[in-house]
Amino acid sequence: MSKDAFKLIANNKKAHFDYFIEDTFEAGIALAGTEVKSLRMGKCSVKESFIRIENGEVYIYNMHISPYEKGNIFNKDPLRVRKLLLHKYEVNKMVGKMQQKGYTIVPLQVYFKGNLCKVQIGLARGKKLYDKREDIAKKDQRREAEKNFKVKNLY
């Protein structure tokens, strides 16, 4: 396996619908051995998870990693709080942005980069209801245009 091989494990599609993603960061996760094995099998969900910064350290909450079936006593709680590994200047940048009104940090995807498990997190601003409606309308227009294009090409 090459050093920059990329294998997606979990994706948070809802994040792009609910937030404007302003900036993204790549963070490592502090994991137990059985959690890594479970991740290699693709048993992970970041749908309801969220990220907080406490005392200059970044933690991810509600990230569900299913217990490894052969892990018995070594398995950890599937929803335990996990520490994210970031550089100090990245954490400081996020803290500065979060002090502005309306910013939050959301997990976007979990993946393997080489042999390391990484989380892509985004500095996000919440969308209002009319923004979401606008996105849905654009998506519908694009879908309609593709459908019309397909029909024209058939004849």
C-alpha positions in Angstrom: 0.0 0.0 0.0 1.4 3.4 -1.0 2.0 6.1 1.6 -0.7 8.4 0.2 -3.4 5.8 -0.5 -6.9 7.0 0.4 -9.7 4.8 1.6 -12.9 6.4 2.7 -14.7 4.9 5.7 -17.5 7.3 6.6 -18.9 10.4 5.0 -21.1 13.1 6.5 -23.3 14.2 3.6 -25.7 16.1 6.0 -22.9 18.5 7.0 -22.8 20.1 3.5 -26.6 20.5 3.5 -26.8 22.1 7.0 -23.6 24.2 6.9 -21.5 26.4 4.7 -18.0 24.8 5.0 -15.5 27.7 5.2 -12.2 25.8 5.9 -11.2 22.2 6.3 -8.5 20.5 8.5 -7.1 17.0 8.6 -6.9 15.5 12.1 -5.6 12.2 13.5 -7.7 10.3 16.1 -6.4 8.7 19.3 -7.8 5.2 19.0 -7.6 1.8 20.7 -6.4 -1.2 18.7 -9.8 -2.9 18.4 -11.3 0.4 17.1 -8.7 0.5 14.3 -9.6 -3.0 13.3 -13.3 -2.1 13.3 -12.5 1.0 11.2 -10.6 -1.2 8.7 -13.8 -3.2 8.2 -15.7 0.1 7.6 -17.8 0.1 10.8 -18.1 3.8 11.6 -20.7 6.6 11.6 -20.2 10.3 12.0 -23.8 11.4 11.3 -24.7 12.6 14.8 -21.1 13.5 15.9 -19.9 16.9 16.8 -16.6 18.5 17.9 -15.7 20.6 20.9 -12.5 22.4 21.9 -11.7 22.1 25.7 -8.6 23.5 27.3 -6.8 23.8 24.0 -7.6 20.2 23.0 -10.0 19.0 20.3 -12.5 16.2 21.1 -15.1 14.4 18.9 -18.3 13.3 20.6 -20.9 10.7 19.4 -18.7 9.2 16.7 -19.9 5.6 16.6 -17.3 2.9 16.0 -18.9 -0.6 16.2 -17.2 -3.0 18.6 -14.7 -5.4 16.9 -16.3 -8.9 16.9 -13.1 -10.7 17.9 -12.1 -8.0 20.4 -14.0 -9.4 23.5 -12.6 -7.6 26.7 -10.4 -5.2 24.7 -13.4 -3.5 23.0 -14.1 0.1 24.1 -17.5 2.0 24.4 -18.7 2.6 20.8 -19.7 6.2 21.6 -16.8 7.2 23.8 -15.2 10.7 23.5 -12.1 10.6 21.3 -9.2 13.1 21.1 -8.4 14.6 17.8 -4.7 15.3 17.0 -4.0 18.7 15.5 -1.2 21.2 15.5 -1.5 24.0 18.1 -1.7 26.7 15.4 -4.6 24.9 13.8 -6.5 24.8 17.1 -5.8 28.4 17.8 -7.1 29.3 14.3 -10.3 27.4 15.0 -10.7 29.0 18.4 -10.4 32.4 16.9 -13.0 31.7 14.3 -15.4 30.1 16.8 -15.4 33.3 18.9 -17.1 34.9 15.9 -20.8 34.5 15.9 -22.3 31.4 14.2 -19.2 29.2 13.6 -19.0 25.6 14.6 -16.7 22.6 13.9 -18.2 19.5 12.1 -16.7 16.2 11.1 -16.9 15.7 7.3 -15.4 12.3 6.7 -13.3 9.6 8.2 -10.7 7.8 6.1 -7.4 6.0 6.0 -4.4 7.9 4.6 -1.8 5.2 4.2 -1.9 3.3 7.5 -3.2 6.3 9.5 -6.8 7.0 10.4 -7.8 10.6 9.8 -10.9 12.8 10.2 -11.5 15.7 7.9 -13.2 18.4 10.0 -14.7 21.6 8.7 -15.0 25.1 10.2 -18.7 25.7 9.3 -21.3 28.4 9.5 -25.0 27.3 9.9 -27.4 27.7 7.0 -30.7 29.3 7.4 -33.9 27.6 6.1 -34.0 29.8 2.9 -30.4 28.8 2.1 -31.3 25.1 2.2 -34.3 25.8 0.0 -32.0 27.5 -2.4 -29.7 24.5 -2.5 -32.6 22.2 -3.2 -33.8 24.4 -6.0 -30.4 24.5 -7.6 -30.1 20.7 -7.3 -33.5 20.3 -9.0 -32.6 22.6 -11.8 -29.4 20.7 -12.5 -31.2 17.4 -12.4 -33.8 18.7 -14.8 -31.2 20.1 -17.2 -29.3 16.8 -17.2 -32.6 15.0 -17.9 -33.4 17.3 -20.8 -29.9 16.9 -22.2 -30.2 13.1 -22.0 -33.5 13.1 -23.8 -32.2 15.3 -26.6 -29.2 13.0 -27.1 -31.4 9.9 -27.5 -32.9 11.2 -30.8 
